[in-house]
Amino acid sequence: MKSRTWMWMVAASLFFAALAIPAQARVVYTPVNVNLPINSYYGIDLNHDRIDDFKFHLVSTGYFCPPRSHQVRLTVEPTSGTGGIVGGSDAAALQSGVQIDSHQGFYHSIALMYLVLYGGCHGHQGQWFMVSQRYLGLEFQINGQTHYGWAELSTNNGNVLYGFAYETIAGKAINTGQTMDSPDEPGIGPDSVEPGDSGPTASVAPSLSDAPQPQSPGDTSTAGMAAQPQQQQHEKLPRYTVTDLGTLGGTFAAAEGINNRGWVEGLSNLAGDHEQRAFLWRNGVMTDLGTLGGPNSNAYYSPNEKGELAGNAETLTLDPLGEDICGYGDHLVCLPFRWHKGVMTALPTTMGGSNGYAHGINNRGQIVGSAENATHDSTCAPPQVLDFVPVVWSPEHGNIEITQLLLPAGDTFGDALWINDKGQAVGITGVCTNINAHAILWQDGTLTDIGSLGGTTNNIPFAINNEGQIVGQSDLPGDTNFHAFLWTEDERMQDLGTLPGDVSSVAYEITSEGQMVGTSYDANGNPRAFLRHSGVMIDLNTLIPVGSPLFLLDGYALNEDGEIVGDALQVSTGEVRAYLATPCGGDRKDEEGCEDGGEGVAGTEGASARPAISLPENVRNLPKQQQARRYHIPVQPAAPSN
């Protein structure tokens, strides 16, 4: 598994005993992102009981006003006499933040959104003509009790329904655009969060992107009417086929990174599980990248587009201070390396110590990581002796030069994890007893502490894209749970939550389009890989063919084509394997597992429910071992697979 799965720190063995499940969410939000074509309707099922609560109609009439004119009309209609739309016969186009409750006036019949006249009778009518991201206020009934909700639409570039939400407590108000419980309520806001309470919560139904398909009003056949609820039941999210990349002979392998050429790097045990090696997988072949003389090596981030990658390897030299930086229990000197065209080259570690560690590499050939300095730190737990400082290795005039990055005042330890093509780097700083106290952005010779979600440790930015968006994990107040985050310069750090029913999560990588992958954990430490698509976190196991022999544990990286890599449990053997998940679509849409409407399409309920699987204890413990190697934390020596 991933060195980047660093949520287990020195007290990792005590972690899950203290976790608490977040408060039950009340607001249920469903993203759909459907563009309605002419002469169709679309039904929305706010509470997912497979009964439409409202229908949108988009109709183009025939000629009625000479010369050769016609009209296009968009309307919304409650499907029962108890449903209503804020406004009158013309539906109101509301801004974000408008409170929907009993004080609003609701219209209980079909309401006009807009009417556009073409030809000889130019003009338009209704509040929804050519508007961007406005809201309908809605009321409907569940078991005779009134509930309030909203739907978000745009009509200025097609007719797009982005999503809808409702408040599950009968009679309780909801604001347009609200996707979580109100943060100003007692016991929910940031000032009242108790240890183990994740704060504002939401139940996010799976995205319905690309479908259900709108239905023709003229299709009243039995087949046509039956198709609609079945289509609404299916998510039609991006679907994936999964390739088992195998191992180098052992029972453990993890795919850690992938570039836009489809080259995958990672680490795998050799036969017997006594040695571990960095690998490169391309064109169906997994290649052992070797070492710098010692028995073990690893690599944790993506290759660049030139085919260069960075990692770490043992030498045959015993560490002069007895340290064990690569973490394999043999106390050999651990050196960072650059690999290119079959050649592994050690990177300089001239900061005063013997060891270093490399992580990400950008398309300019810059590599970030850390190197030991000469400071003996008595607070470090044995066998760690020296402090590490964050560094960047840069190609200069045919050589590789090492430069130390800044540390915040009072911090003595640092590690840079990722660098984008603009030279912006992210990483962690702290002291030897709390090495990830601060999540840091380095740019233009300065550093910025990007903050936390309230915790004092496990604040780790794993990746930054070329748009400057940062993803990672951060502890919540009390340092019992941690959540994935997204940081932007405008919005700062945003809590991305977890998959339904889970308590902790981490985001590992983000594309230029904002897609993310990561891992979500339940209270027992069982992981499952997630994809964050169109702003919604989705269990990746619900997007692959039913009956897959692999259960996807972690999503570590993805490229701009949407290919995802990570590690997975081979259910039949209990082994952990490297995987590649490839999106369906285009020329692949007819391949096995990609057929439209086939078993690979997950149902609405399936996407938010954890598949019934309990992971072996050794699989749940793997992140501790990998985290210890990555962070130079002492653990009991063990075979690489344990």
N, C-alpha and C positions, 0 to 999 in steps of 0.2 A: 504494500500500500504506500501511501504517499508520505514523503518526508514533510510535505506541506500539510498533512493531517496533524496539526500541532495543537490540537485542543487538549490533549493530555499532557500536563506538565509534570513536575517532580512528584506531585501527589496524585498522579493519574489513577492509581489503584483505588482511591477513595472517591473518585469523581462522581460516578453514577449513583452511588448510594444517597447522595444529597440532592439529586435532581428532583424538581417538582414539576408537575404538568401545568401548563398555563391555564388561565381561566377560560371557560367555555365562550367561544365567540358567539355574537348575536347577529351582526350584519353579514349577510351572505351576498357576495359579489360574483357575478358571472361575466367574464369577457367573451365577446363573440366575434367582433370585427367582420361583419357581413355587409356587402355592398349589394343593394337590391336592384335587380334589373327591372325593366318596364314589364307591366302586366304580370305581376307576381304578388304573393303575400308572404309574410314571415310572422310566425307565432312565437311569442316569448313566454316562457314558463318560469316565472320568478322563483317559485319555491321548489322546482324540480320534482313535481308530482306527476309529470308527464301529461298534464292538462294545461293547455295554453290559457294564459290570463289576459293577454292582449294580442291583437294582430295588427300589423302594418300592411296597408294596401298601397301599391304604386301602380296606377292605371293610366294608360294613354287612350283617350277616346277617339272616335272617328271625327270626320269633318262636321262642323256644326255652324261655323260662322264664316261666310265667304270673305275673301276668296281662299279656298282650300286651307282653312285653319283647323287646329285641333288643340286639345288641352292635355296637360299632364297633372295628375292630382295625387298627392300623398296624404293618406289619412291614417288615423290610429283608432282602434275600436276595442272596447272591453268585450270579452267573450261571454260575460254574464251580466245580469242587471245590477249586480253589486259592485262591479268595477267602475273606476272613474279616473278621469284625466283632469289635472289642474287646468283651469280655463273654462271656456264656454264651448260653443260650436266650433270656435277656432282654438286649437290647443296652444297653451302658453309655452314659449321658448324661454326657459329659465336659465339664469346664470348659475355658476357653481356656488354652493353654500346656502341656497334657499331652503328654509325649513319646510318639510312636507308633513303636515299633521291635519287635525280636524278643523283648524282655522282656515284652511284653504278652501276655495270653492271648486268642487269637482263636477265634471260633466259626465253623465253616465250613458252616453250614446256615442256613435261614431263621430269623431271630431276631425275637422280639417287641419292639416299641418301647412300645406301650401297648394295653391292652384296656379298654374302658369298657362297663359294663353299665347299661342303662336299663330303666325300668319296674319290674317286681316284684323284680328282682335288682340292686339298686343296688351300685355299687362300681367299682373300677378296679385295674389291675395293670400293672406295668412302670415303668421309670425315666423314660419320656418323657411321662407324662401331665401336661399343662398346664405345660410348661417353656418358657423363653424363651432362644433362642440358645445351645443346647448343641451338642456335637460328637459325631459318630460317629468312632471310630478304625477305619481300613480297611487291609487288605493285599490285594494282588492281584499277578498275574504278567504280565510282558511278556517274551516270548521265553524263558520258563522261569526268569526271575529275579524275585525278590520285591521289590516296591516298596511304600512306605507312603504313606498319605494320610488325608484327613479330609473330612467333609461337615458343614455347619452347618445346623441346623433349629430351628424354633420350633413348638410345638403349642398355645400358649395363646391364639392368635387366628387360627384356621385352622391348616392344616398346611403350613408354608412351608419350602421348601428354598431357602436363600439362595445356596449355592454349594459348590464342592468344590475340593480341591487335592491334588497328589501330588508327591513328590520323584522327580526323573528319574534319580537315581543309585541303582542297585539296592542294597538293603540299608541305605541311609542313613536315619536317623531324620528325622522331621518333627514339629513341634509343632502341636497343634490350633490353628487360627486363623492359622498362619504362611502368609504370602503372598509372602515373599521369602526369598532365601538368608540363612542365619543371620548377623547382623552381628558375632558374636563369633568367627568363624572367621578364621584368618590370611589376610591379603591382602584381606579383605572389609570389616572393621569400619572405623569412621570414623577410627581412629588410624593406619590403615595404607593409606589411600587415596593412590594415586599420581596425579600430574597426568594428566588424561584418563580416570581411572577414576571412574565414577559411584557406586561403593560398592555396597551391597546391591542386587541386581537381582532381577527377577521376570519371568516370561513370563505375561502376563495374556491369557487367551483372551477373545474377545468375550462380552459379556453375552448370556444367552439369555432376557432378560426377556420375559414374556408368552407364551413358547412355548419348546420344543415342547409341544404339547398332550398331556396325559396320555391314555393309550390305555385303552379298555375291555377288561377281561380276556376278555370274550366275543367280541371281534372277531378272529376267526382266519382271515378271508378273505384271499385273496392281496392284495387291495387294502389291507385293513386292516393286514396285517403289513408290507407294503412302505412304508406311509405313515410308520411310526415313524422309520426311519433318515433318510428324506428330511426329516422335520420337525426331527429333531435336527441335521441338517446346516445348517439355516437359523437365523439368529440371532434373527429376530423382534424386533429392536430397533426403536426409533422410526424410521420411514422418512420421507423428505422428498422433496418435489418442489422443483425449483430454478427460480427466475425470474431471467433476465438483465435487470438494471435498466437496461442500456444505458450511454451516456455523454452528455456535453454536446457531442459532436462529435469528440472526440479518440480516441486509441487506449488511454487509461488511465482507469480509474475504480475507486474503492474505496468500499464502503459501510462506514462506521465505527461507526454506532450505530443503535439502534432502540428506540422506546418501546413501551408496552403498547397504544398505539393503532395500531401498525404504521407509524408515521412513521419514515422512514429518512433519516439524514444522512450526508454523506460528502464526497468531493472528486472532481473529474473534470477532465481536460484539455478545453480547447476545441478546435475544429477547427484543425489545423495543429500541435497540441501545443506551442504557445509560451506559453500562459497556462493557469492552473489556477484552478478556482473551487470554493468550497463549494456543496453542493447539498442540497436537501430533496426526497425522493421520497415521494409519498403518492397513493393512489388511481390508481396506474399512471403518474403524471406526475413527471418529474424537473425541478426548478426551479432555475435558477441564482440563487444568493442575492446575487450581485454583490460589490462591494468597497467600500472607503472611499476610492475615487478612483484607486487604483493598479490594476495589471493582474491581481493574483493574490489569492486567499483560500483558506482551508482550514477544515475542522471535523473533529474527531477523536473526539468522544464522542456519547452518545445525547441526543436531545431529552428534556425533561421532559414530564410528562403535560399541562402547560398549552400545549405546543407551542412553548416557548422553547428556544433552543439557543445554544451559545457557539462561538466560533471566532476566527480571526485573519485580518486583511486588511491589504494594503499601502495606503499613501496615495501621493500624488504627490510627497511631500516627501523629498528626499535626506537620508539620515541624517547629522547633523552630524559624527559621528566616523567615518563610512565603514563602519559596521557593516552586516550583512546578516542581520537576525534572522529574517525570514520564510524566508530560504534560497533565494531564486530567482535570486541572482546580480546583482540590479539595485540593491542597496544603498539601498532605499527604507525609510522608517520603517514599522515593523510594529506594528499596534495590535490588542489583543484587542477582540472585539465581542460584544454580545448581540443576537440576532435574534428578533423576535416580530411576528407578524401582518404580515409583509412589510417590516418596518422594521429596518435594521441600525444599531445605535447603538454608538459607540466607548466602551469602558470607560476609566475614569481610570487613569493610570499615574504617579501623583504620588509616586514613591519616589525621584526624583532623576534618572532617565534618560528617554530618549525612547520606549523600546519596552516592550512587554509581550506576554504569551502566555496565552491562556485554554484551559482543558481542559473538565472536567466541570461540569455544572449539576444541582442537585437540584430536588425539587418545591417547595421553598421559594423558589426563584429565586436561591439562592446559587451563585456561580461561583468555581472555584478555578483558579489558574495561577501566573504569576510576573510580576514587573516589575523593570526595571533600577533599581538605585540609583545613587548618584553615585560609587561607588568604582572608580577606575581600577586594574585588576588586571593587573600586568605578566606574570603567569603564563599569561594567556589567549592562545590561538593567534589570530593575525590572521584575519579582521578583527574578531573579538570584542575589546572594550575593557573594558566594564563588567561587574560582577557582577550576577546576578539573585537576587532573594529571593522566597520563597513568599508568596503573598497569597490572600485571599478577598475577593470583591466581594459585598456584601450590599445588598438593597433596603431602604432606610430612609426612611420618610416621603416617598415619591415620588422619592427620589434613590438613586444607587448609590454606596455608600461602600466604600473600599478599606482593608483592614487587613492588616498584615504578620503572618505566622505565625513562630513561634520557629525558630531555627536551633540545632543542637547546638554545644557549645563547640568552637571550632577550625574550624567549617565557615563558608564565606563565600558559598556558592551554594546555592540551593534552588528547587524547583518543586513545587507541589501539583497532583496529577493528577485526583483524584476526590473527591467529597464525597457522603455519603449523606444521607437525610432527617433524621437525628438530628444532623447537623452534624459528624460524624466525617470527617476528611479524611486522605488518604494521598498520599505523594509521595516525592521524593528530595532528599537534601542531600549536599554534599561541597565540593570546591574546584574552581576552573575547569579544572584538569587531570584531575579525576576527579569528575564532577558527580553520579554516582549511586553514591557509596561507601556511603551509608546509606539504607535503606528506613525511612520514618518514618510514624507514626500521630500525628495531631494531634487532641486531644479535650479539651474543658473547660479550655482555656487551657494545656494541657501537651503535651509531645511524648514519644513512645516510639520508640526504635530497635527495630524488630521483628526485627533480626538478619539472618542470611544462611544460605546452605547451605554456607558455607566459603570463598567467594570474597571478593575485596576490591573488586570493581566489578560493574557490571551488576546491582545489587540494587534492583529496581524494583517497587513495588507499584502495579499498574494500576487496581485497583478494590476497593471495599469495599461490601458489601451492607448492608441495614438490620439484619441480625443481627450485624454487626461482623466478618464473615468477609472476609479479604483474600486476593486472588490476584495473582500477578505472576510475575516471573522472578528468579533469583539464580544467580550464578556458583558453580560447585563449586570445591573446593580446586585451586589452580593456575591458575584463571581461563582455562581453555581451553574448557570446556563450561559451559552454563547449563541449568537445569531450571525448569520451572513449579513454583510452590509454592502451598500453601494455608496461611494463618496464622489461627489462632483463639486466643482468650485462654487457653483451657484447654490446647490441644495445641501451641501455638506454631507455628513454621514447619515444614511437612511437605513433603518432596520428592515431587512427583507423577510423576517419571520422564518417559519419552518413549513414543512409539509404537514398536512392535518394530522393531529395526534402525536406529533414529535415535539421535542423540547429544545433541541439544539441544531445548529446548521452552520455551514461554511460555504462560501463561494470561492472558487479557485481561479476562474478565468472569465474574461468578458471580451466579446468581439467588438469591432467598430460599430456594428449595428445594435449593440446593447444586449445580445443574447449572452446568457451566463450558464455555467455548469457548476455543480458542487455536490455536497452531501448533506443529508438531513438525518438526525439521530433520534431514536426513541429513548425512553427513560432507562432501558436496559442496554443501551449502547449499540443496538442493531442499526447499521447504516443502510441508506438507499440513495442511489444517485438521483440527482434532479437536474432538470432543464428549466431555466427561467425564460419563458417565451412570451412576448407581448405583455410583459409586466406580471406574469403569473408563474409561480413555482409549481412544477409538475413532476411527479414521480416518473423517471425515465423508464421504469419497468412496465408502465402502462402503455408505452408507445412502441413496444417491440412485439413481435409475434407471440401469441399465446402459446404456452408450452415450451418456451425457450429453455435450453439446457443451462443457461447462465442467468443468475440473479445479479443485477448490476449494483455493486456496492458503492462505488465512488465515481463521480464525474470529474476528472482532473483537468481536462483541456478540450478545446474545440477550435476549429479553424473557421475561416470566413465562408467556407462551403457548408458549414453546419455539421461536419464530421466530428464525433465525440469519442474520446478515449478515456479509459480508466481501468479499474479492476473489478472482477466479478467472481462470485462463488459458482464453481461448477457443481451443481446440485447433486449429481450422481456420485461424485468422488469426494467432495469436501475440499477440493483444491481451489486455490485462488489463481485466476487466469487474467492475463491482459486481454482487453477487448477493444474493438473498433465498431462504433455504431454509425452507420451510413444512412443519411436521410433518403426516403423514397421521393419519387417525383421525376419529371422529365422522362428520359429513356428507361428509367428503372421502375416506372409505375406498374408494369405488368409482371415484375419479378415476384417470385414466391415471397410472401410476407408483405408485399407492397400493393397487392391488388386492392382496388377501391372497394371498401365495404368488407374486406376480408378480416381474418382473425386478428390482424395487426392493429385494427382500429379499436381503441379502448372506449368503453362506455363511460358515460358521465360519472357514474358511481365508482367505477373501477379506477378512475384516474386519481381519486382522492383517498382511496382506501389502500392500506398497506397489504401487499400480497402476504398470504399466510406462510411465513417462513421464519424459523428461529435459527439464528446463526450459531455455529459451534463457538465455544469459548475462545479457541485459539484464533479464529477469524476476527472476533471482536477485539482481541488483544493486539492484533497486528499493528494498528495505528500507534500504540504506545511504543513499540519497538522502532518503527520508522521515525516517529517524532523524536525519540531519544537520539537516534543517529544524526538526524538533521540538526538538533539543537545541542549536541555534545553533552547530553544529560546522562549520567552514569546509570546503567541498568545491569542486571545480572547477565553475564555472558550467555549467549544462547545461539543455536543454529539460526541462520538468516531467516528461516521460514517461521520461526516462533514469534 
